[in-house]
C-alpha cells in the first residue's frame, strides 16, 4: 500500500509541474463550457429581416411592428421592389424577407383574405425553418386577435407547455453534453498520454523491473486523475448553475456519483488506448478522434439520435456519453432518482468493467 | 555460479540480435560486456532483467529462472537502462525517495550502500533531475538502482556520453560496490574500460567472441604489435597495406597499429620499405596490445572464418 501511495504522489508531482497538463485539466473545461454555452446555440434572437410592403397601410404597418417587436427579429431595411429581394439575400445580412401584397388592408376587410409572403434564406436550413415558423406564428396570432369578436363555429386550441425547460433554453441541452465531452476527453487524454510518456521516456522499463504489479501501476496512474476530474465535474456543474442558470433538480450526490462512474469509465478507456500504442502522438490522436467526434456527433449531444439512420443509431448505443447524457439530463432537469436511471448506470458499469478487463489483459509485463 | 546463460537466441523479425549466447558470471564479480553499438548488449541485458523473452535458450540468476521466477528477479535486481530513465521533472531527492518506496524500503535503510555516490549529488538534491549534468545523472541513476540493496546490478552502458573524469569516478564506484558484495554486469562500447572489469565478454553481431580476464585476452594476442608513424600518415596506411608481409593495419589515434604475418615483423625490412616509399620521420615501436587490438583481431578472424 505504501508503494502504491508513493506512486500516486509521484503522479501528482508530474501533473502539478507540467503547465500543459494543468492547462488542459483546468483551463479547457472552463473555456469549453463558456464557449459552448454562449456560442453554440440554436435560439432565435435578433434575426435581421427586410420588409417589402407594396401596400403601406395600417394593417401592414401593425403587422410589421408586431413582427419587429417580438424580440426575435430586427429590421435591416425596407425594400421598394421585388428586384431587391435577391440582392438583399446575397449580401448575406438578411435572413428573411416579408412581402405584403398591394391593397392588403382593403383585401383583409373586404374579402377577408390577404396574402403575405415569407421568404427565408434556406442556405442554413434549420434557421430558415425556425424563423419562418416564428413569423407565421406571429401572423396567426395577429389574425386571432382581429377575430376576437367573431365566433367561429368550432375551435381547437392547443395549449403548449415545454416541460423541464419552459423557455427552451439551449444551455439546458448543452451542459450535459459538454460535461460528458470534457470529462471523457480530459480523463482519457491525460491518462493515455501520461502512461505512454513513461514508455517513451524509458521509465516504464524501470517500473517493470520493480516489484510494482501492473494493477498497481495502472491504478496509481489513474487515481490522481479521478480526483482532479471529479473537481472538474464540480466546476462544470457550478459554472452551469451560476453562469447559465442550469438547475440541479435531483440529488447532487447522485449526480456526482454518476460523474465518478463516468470518469472511471473514461480513464479505463484512456488506459486501454495507452496499452495499444507506444507514442504520445498516437495516443493523443486516438483520444481526440476516437473520442471527441463520436461524443459530439453520436451521443445525442447536438443531433437527436432518433433522427439518425438505423445503423448509426445502433452505433450510438456503443458510445458511453450517450448513456451519461441521459443520466445527467434526468437528474439535472427532471430531478429523477436512481430508480429511473439504473439501466443507463448499469450499462456504464458494464462498459467500465469491459475496458478495465481488456486493459489488464493487454498490459504488458514485458517490453514486447 | 551466480548468473548462468545457455544458448540464448533472439531475433527481431529477420534481424538476428543474439545468437547462441552462453556465459557464466561468478558471485561478487564485475563482469563486462564489451562491444560496439548493435552488438546485442542491450537485448541480452533486457532478457536477463526479465524485460524480454529469449526465442531459445535459458538463463538463471542466483538459481531463479528469468522466465518463471521473474517476480523474484525483479525484487532483487537493480537495473540501469542505457537511456537516462529517471523522472526529469522530479528532483534528485524525489526520484530517490520514489524508487526507495516502490521497492518497499527507505533511503535511510540502505544509506550505507549509496553514501559514497550520493554525497556527491546531495548538494543538488533539490534540483530537478533533468537539469543535472551527464555525470551527475548517472550517479543519481546508480543510486536509484542501488537503493533497494539488490544482489545483482545490471548497468547498460552507464558511461556512454559521460566525460572522462566522471567515467573514471564511476568505475571506482563500481569496484567499491563489488567489494561490498554486489555482483555487477556492465556493458560498454569503450574498449579501454575492459581492463577495469574482472572478466569481460567481447561481443560482436550478437555473438560472444571471447570470455576471459582482460589480462588473459591481451596476453593471448597472437602476434607482436607495432606502432608505426611517419610525417605522411595518409599514404603510410596505404603503403603498409601493400607491404607484402602485412597481416593487419589499423589507425589508433596518432599511430597505425601494425602486425605481420609472422609473429614478429622484420622491422629493418619494413623501415627500408617505407623509406623507399619516401616516408620521413619514421617511428616503429613494439608495443603491448590493448583490448581493442584483440577485439579487432578477433573480429577479422571471425569474418574470415565466416567467409570460409
Interface residues (C-beta under 8 A of the other chain):
Chain A: X2 X3 X5 X6 X7 X9 X10 X13 X14 X17 X18 X201 X202 X203 X205 X206 X207 X208 X209 X210 X211 X212 X365 X366 X367 X368
Chain B: X46 X49 X50 X51 X52 X53 X70 X71 X74 X75 X77 X79 X81 X83 X84 X85 X86 X87 X88 X89 X90 X94 X97 X98 X99 X101 X102 X103 X104 X144
